[in-house]
Amino acid sequence: MILKRVGVIGAGVVGAGIAHACIQHDMVLIGNHDDIFALAKDQINQKFYLNRLFNSPKNYDKTPNELISQITFTIDYQQRQDIDFALRNILH
């Protein structure tokens, strides 16, 4: 199965980390409020530069803005219908 679009339900610390780890896919990051997305974008930027510093740059040929543009940040759970694989990352 070829994954083209991956979804993460839960846009907190772990959700942002998963979104960053899946940089080769288009992502849908679903959160419960818009404020969480600014934090997620900051975390993705930080992880980008740390990984670029410590890892081989072959997987990081895009800029942080290009990576973030691959991610759809949304509070609309209907967006999950267009994904090939979903990860649920919410605490109860």
Beta strands, then each sheet from edge to edge (+ up, - down):
strand 1: 5-9
strand 2: 26-30
strand 3: 71-74
strand 4: 85-88
sheet 1: 3+ 2+ 1+ 4+
end
